[in-house]
Amino acid sequence: MTGTIVILLIVVVVIGGGMLAIFSLTRGRGGLLDREKFQSAWLKIENNLDKKNMATYRFAMISADALLDEALRDSGVKGETMGERLKNAKTKFAKIDQVWTVHKLRNKIAHEPDAKIPSLFLKKALSTYKNALKELGAI
């Protein structure tokens, strides 16, 4: 009787360990996002904005784009670049065209430091990033 219980216990442990290993190996990076981490990062972006200094908005755009990219990666969206991840995430956003527009605006800011971009565009773009992060469940 004791031998049967020991064998049964060993079988349960082996099967349980195997199931845990399979689960760990197949779940990948996708899944629930660390909302606290993303909310904290977003608040830092917002708190560093200075209405009198448009350079802070330009920096916020670059930071917001990087944060969205990180959220896409952490949620398991495939792609080597942010552009590829956006293509693969088109069903995750109600207004994917707006997300593409702000990403392109971010690229313009990053590659053309002297580009004149109206402050209203920058403010609306940050709002779009915030909405995209909400749609992903990051904030």
Summary of the structure (lengths in Angstrom):
residues: 139
radius of gyration: 21.9
end to end distance: 55.3
largest distance: 82.4
contacts: 367
relative contact order: 0.14
helix: 74%
strand: 1%
